Amino acid sequence: VYRQINALSHPDHHFFIHPDKKYKLNIKDEYANLKRVHFTANRIRVNWGGLNMVRATLNLIQEALASGIEFDCFILMSDHCYPIKSCPEIHNFLQRNYGSSFIEIRPLPDEKLKQKGHQESGLEKFHYPFFFDQLAFIRKDSFSFGRKIYQPKKLLFRYLVFLMKKTGCKRRPPPQLVPCFGSQWWVLHQDAIHYVLNYLAQNPGVLNFFKYTWAPDELFFQTILYNAPLVENVKPLSLWYIDWNTNGPPKTLNCDDVDPILQSEGLFARKFDLDQSRKLIHKLEHSWDSPETL
C-alpha cells in the first residue's frame, strides 16, 4: 500500500484506505501524518464473497465525500493492485476522459458463463442465497478428517441451492434492474458515485438484497450503473490487466508477464505479491518515469 501511494503520488491525488478489521493496524509514521493519505477509522471485517466488501467501499466513498474535497473521479483498488502506467500518464488519461466511468459490466444471463459451467448463465449468483459474511466464523474453508477433505461452506451452499431448485424457489433481483456482473475494480466519475449513493437512499432495500448474493462486489455497482440514466457515460470495460488463464484465482504476476503488461492498454494490473512480484514491480517502475515522492 505504501508503494502504491508513492507510485501514484500527485498534488491532486488523495488516498482513502480501509485496513481490514481482522488485522492489527500499524501505520508507518511518515504516512500516518500525511494530509493526502487518510486511513479510515470506520473499519469492518471483510470476508471474501460477502457484502462487507461493498460496505467497506461505500464507507470509503462516504469518507472521501465528507472530506470537503471535490473529487473528479474515484478509483477502487486493493493491496494486490499496482499501476502499470506512470502517474502522469494516468492523470492525463483521466483528464482526457473527464466525465466517463470505467467498470466491467456484463448483463446476465451470459452464455459465455454457461460454457464455463454456470448452469444458469450467471443468474445463480442472484437467484440463490449465499452467506459469506454470516459464515465468517468458520475460519477454514476446508478441513480433513481421516483421508477425506471437507468444505463445509461449499457443501452448505450446494445443499441450499439443491433445495431451492427442488421447491422451485428463486430470489428475484429488485424490480427494474437488469442483473449484471463484472470485475470489482473500477474508475468512476463523481456523477456515477453520486448516482449510486442517491439510488441507495431512495431504494434502501436494494443493499439488503445483495447481502445474500454470490460475491456482491462483482454485482452491486455493475447492476446499479448499467440500469442508470447516465449509463451512456459508463464504459463497460476494465482498466486492469488480469491474467485469468488459470483454473482458479487470477495469476500472481511475475517477470514473465512484463511484456503483455506493458502492451496492455490498462492503467493498472493485479495480482501482485510483494515478494513474488518484486522484480516485476521494479521493471514496471523503470519503464516509466520514477514515481514522484511525497
N, C-alpha and C positions, 0 to 999 in steps of 0.2 A: 504493500500500500504506500509506504514512504517513497518507493522508487516510482510508482505511478504519479505521485504528487510532483516529484522532481521533473519527470518527463513531460508533464502537462502543465507545468507552471507558466502562468501568463498573468499580467495585471488584471485582466478581465475574467479570469477563471477562479471559481470558488469550489471547495471540496467539502461535501457533506457526507460523513462516514458513519455507518451503523456497524459497530462491533457486536457480533452475536453475544447475547447474554449468557450463553453456555460457557463462555471463556472469560478468564480473568483479564481485565483491561490494564495494560501497562503502556502508556504513551510516552514516546521519547520527548524530552523537554523541548527540544528545538522545534517540534511540530505542535506540541500542546498549546503553545502561546502564539501561534501564527494567526493573524486576523483572517486570512483567506482559507483556513482549514478549520472545519467545525466537526467535532466528534459529538454525536447526538447523545443526550442523557436519557432519551426515551428508548432504551434498549429492550428488545424482546428475544425470546428463544426462537431461532429459525430452524425449521425442520425441512428436509428435502421433501418436495411434493406437497407441502402444506400451505395454507393460506397465510401463515405468518410471514412467508416470503413477500407476499403482496403488501401485508400490513407494514412491514419494515420499510418497504419502498414508499408507501404513502406517508409514513411518518417523516421520512427524509424530505419528501416534496413539501410537506406542510412546514417543516423547519426552514427550508430554503425560502419559502414564500414569507414566513414570519420574520425573516432577517431584515426585511425592508428593502432589499436589493432587487431591482427588476431584471430578471434574467431572461435572455432571449430564448435559450434552449436548455434542456436538461438531458444529461447523459447518464444512463444506468449501466454500471459495470461492477464486476466482483473483483476480489483479490486475485483471481486467476486470469484476468484480462490484462492486456498491455497494448499501448499504441504501436502501430506499425508504420505510421507516417509521423513526420516531425510535428511538433506543436504548432509552428507557423502554418504548415500545410493544413492541419486540422482546423485551425482558426479560420483560415481563408476559405476552406470548403464550407464551413457553417455560414460565413458571411455571404458567399455566392448563392447559397441555398436558403437564404433567410425566408422564413415562413413555412418551410417544408419540415415534415417529420419523417423519420425513417424507422420502420419496425416491420419485421417479417410477419405477414398476415396470410394465412391460408384458410379460406372458408371451408367449413365441413358440411357434408361428407367430402372426403378427399380420396379418390380412387388409388392414388399412389400409396396412401397409408394402408389400404386394403391389401395391396400387393405385398406389403411388409408384415402382414399377419394381423392387422387390426380388422376384426370381423365386421365392425360397423363403420369402417372408413373413418375412424377417429371420433365418431359421435359417442362411443362408450365413455370417453373422457367426461362427458356431460351427463349421460343417462343413468349412471350407476354411482352410488355414494362411496367415497373413499375417505379414510380417517387418518391422514398422516400426522396431523397435529395432535389428535386425541390419543394416538397410539405411540406418541413420542417417548412414553415412559419405558417402552420396550427398546432398550438401548442397542441391542444387536439385531440386525436383520435376519441372521441365521444362527443356528446352534446345532451341534452334533450330539447325537445320543446313540452310543454304540457305533455302528458303521454308517448310520443314516444321518443326513443333514436336513434339518427342518427350517422352513422360512415362515414363521407364524403370521406375519403381516400379509404376505402374499397369499397364504392359504386362506386367511380370513376374507380378503378381498375377492378371491375366486369363489368362495362359498356364497358370499352375498350376491355377487353377480349371477351365479347359478340360480339362487332362489328367486331373484327378481325376474330373470328370464322365464323361469318356470311359471311364475304367477302373472307374467305379462306386465309387470310394473316397470315404468321408466320415469325418471325425473325429466322434466321439461325445462329447457332454458327459459329465462324470463321472456315474456311476450315482446314482439317487435325486434328481437335480437337474433340475427343470423350467427350461429356459433362459429368461432374461428380459433385457430391456434397458430403458434409461431415461436421463434426464438425469444427468450426472455429479455435479451439485451437490446436497448433501443436508444435513439436520439430523438427527442420530442420537442417541438416548438412550444412556446409558452401557451399558445392558443389551445393546443391539444391537451396540455396539462390542466388548464383551467376548465376545459370541457369535461374531462374525466371527473374532476372534483365536483363540479356543478351537477353532473349526472348522478353521482352518488348521493349528493344532498337531496335531490329530487326523487331518487329511487333507492332508499336505504336498504330495501330487501335484497338488492342485487348482490351486494357483498356477501350476504349470508348464503346465497345460493352457491357462490364459488367456494364457500368453506368446505364443501364436500365433493368438489371435482378433483380430477387427477391433475396434479401439477398446475394449479391456477396461475402461477407466474407465467405460464405459456399460453394462457387462455384469456385472462382478465382484461388487460389493456388492449389486446388484439381484438376481442369481441366488441368492446365498447367503441373503439375508434373506427372499426370497419362499418359500424352502424351509425356513425356520427354525421351530421350535416357537413362537417369540414373534411370528410374523407378524401375529397379531391386534392387536399394538401398533404395527405398521408401517403408516402411512397411505401408500397408493401415489400420492402426488401431490407435485409440486414446489412449493416456496415461492418460486420465482424467476419474475419476469416476463421472458420472452424472446420477441422477435418473429422467428418463423420464416417470415414471408411473404416469403421471398427465394428465389433459385434456388441458393443456396449456404450459406455460414455465416450465423449469425444476424445480424440488422441491428445495426450500431453505432448506439446510441441518441443522439438529439439533442433539441432543444427541442420539435420537432413531436410527440414521444412523451410529453410530460409528462402530458396528460390521461388516456390509457389506463393509464399507470404509476400515477398517483395513485388511479385507480379499481380497480386490481388488489388482490386480497386477499393477494398475496405479501408477503414481508418484504424481498426483495432483487430485483435485476434485473441483467441483462447483455445485450449487451456495452457497456461504457463505454470510451471513449478519453479520455485526459486533455485532449487538445486539442479533438477534435470534440464531446465531451460536457461540456465545462467549464461552459457556461451552464446546461445541464440539471441538472448536479450542484448548482449554486447555487440553482436553483429548488426542487429537492427538499429541500435543507437549509433553505430558508426556509419550506417547507411544514410543517416540524415544529420542535420546539424546537431551539435552537442546540446543536450537538454539545458534549458535555461535554469538558472539557480534561483532559489527563493531568497 
